[in-house]
Amino acid sequence: MANVLTDLAADIYKAADLVARESVGFIPGVMINAGSEEAAQGDTVRSHSTRAATVNTSITPAMTIPEGDDQTVDTKTMTLNSIANVQIPWTGEDIKHVNNGSGFETVYGDQIKQAMRGITNSIEAAIAAEAYKNASRAYGTAGTTPFASNFNDVAEVRKILFDNGVPVDDGQLSLVMNSAAGTNLRQLATLTGVNTSGSDDTLRRGELLNLQGFSLRESAQIQSHTKGTATGFDANGGEPVGETTIVVDGSDAGTILAGDVVTWAGDSNKYIVNSTTASGAATGNIVIGAPGLQSALADTVEGTIGDSFTANVGFHRNALELAVRPLAQPFGGDSAVDMMNVQDPVSGLVYQICVYKGFKKAMIDITVLYQAKAWNPHAIAVLLG
């Protein structure tokens, strides 16, 4: 097999480094399950979940050791279904033309950069959508960019995670926001003042400092959520504290969507709908993120969907996983004349680059197989914007 890519390897690695430093905030903050081994579309990635422990309130002295309490370890799975692919064709005439101008190496390098940029943005957007639609609760005002006058919202997001039992002091928290929220933070005098922030990073270089245990990151792929059309619905039957599946009914037309913010009369918490079967007259089940209801819900209590919002997200690294693999090749390989797997040293993403030869034409192909999964909704909170 000819080493078509060998002479261009430096351009490829340089492109990977550049793309990894674009505006991506979710990828650096999540668990990355990456490697150079190939995988097939539809392959399953498994994880586990342990249930709450049974706490005994008494013990009985005996001459034999107790059997212990049986415990169930649940299995969670995700399927590698998403593909990001860019194909770059070249003919001899194309190369001749560009060599009369900028040069093939320059144009080719820029194409690789743009391809990796697009692939990375697709993956970043997938994580952003998975994160906010599987969060536990939300804080803030929909339609209002946070941090207009202070950074108290960071503490409120931390409170949600802390109350959910998430470790908040292990350096694994991230708060990913859009550029509007980041700009507001950079304008706060308490963060730009060296005497109050303890650093000139924000003032001189525009770097966001860690706050309240969160690594503050910006992302160009923060999602905008358009709320469902249901205008009213009732809880159908009482639900205890901790319940995540809530039966609703009502006479109002419309739908409830995954990602909607739901509030209940008498409860100030803003719950995120993770999944729903409620449609038509807003009748069916809605599943809110763990740990579920913070207050008991009585029968016929009225529910309301919050306004559409921008989904800034705070989360613990263990809440989200990104699996990335090169796509599996057939036995004996396909018609590619050269192939190279490139793993970005910063994000850990693996890109498979292949060169195919045709009739007076060649094509550079970049393909990534990936999937994002929110394993732990209790470790995710939305900061509304």
Stockholm file with secondary structure:
# STOCKHOLM 1.0

chainA/1-385         MANVLTDLAADIYKAADLVARESVGFIPGVMINAGSEEAAQGDTVRSHSTRAATVNTSITPAMTIPEGDDQTVDTKTMTLNSIANVQIPWTGEDIKHVNNGSGFETVYGDQIKQAMRGITNSIEAAIAAEAYKNASRAYGTAGTTPFASNFNDVAEVRKILFDNGVPVDDGQLSLVMNSAAGTNLRQLATLTGVNTSGSDDTLRRGELLNLQGFSLRESAQIQSHTKGTATGFDANGGEPVGETTIVVDGSDAGTILAGDVVTWAGDSNKYIVNSTTASGAATGNIVIGAPGLQSALADTVEGTIGDSFTANVGFHRNALELAVRPLAQPFGGDSAVDMMNVQDPVSGLVYQICVYKGFKKAMIDITVLYQAKAWNPHAIAVLLG
#=GR chainA/1-385 SS CCCTTGGGHHHHHHHHHHHHTSSCCHHHHSEEEECSSCBCTTCEEEEEEECCCCCCSCCCCCSSCCCCCCCCEEEEEEECCEEEEEEEEEEHHHHHHHHTTTCHHHHHHHHHHHHHHHHHHHHHHHHHHHHHHTCSEEESCTTSCSCSSCSHHHHHHHHHHHHTTCCCSSSCEEEEECHHHHHHHHTCHHHHCHHHHSCSIIIIICCCCCBTTEEEEECTTCEEECCCSCCCEEECSCBCTTCCEEEEECSSCBCCCTTCEEEETTEEEEEEEEEECCBTBTBEEEEECTTCCSSCBCTTCEEEECCCEEEEEEEEGGGEEEEEECBCCCTTCCSEEEEEEEECTTTCCEEEEEEEECSSEEEEEEEEEEEEEECCGGGEEEEEC
#=GC SS_cons         CCCTTGGGHHHHHHHHHHHHTSSCCHHHHSEEEECSSCBCTTCEEEEEEECCCCCCSCCCCCSSCCCCCCCCEEEEEEECCEEEEEEEEEEHHHHHHHHTTTCHHHHHHHHHHHHHHHHHHHHHHHHHHHHHHTCSEEESCTTSCSCSSCSHHHHHHHHHHHHTTCCCSSSCEEEEECHHHHHHHHTCHHHHCHHHHSCSIIIIICCCCCBTTEEEEECTTCEEECCCSCCCEEECSCBCTTCCEEEEECSSCBCCCTTCEEEETTEEEEEEEEEECCBTBTBEEEEECTTCCSSCBCTTCEEEECCCEEEEEEEEGGGEEEEEECBCCCTTCCSEEEEEEEECTTTCCEEEEEEEECSSEEEEEEEEEEEEEECCGGGEEEEEC
//
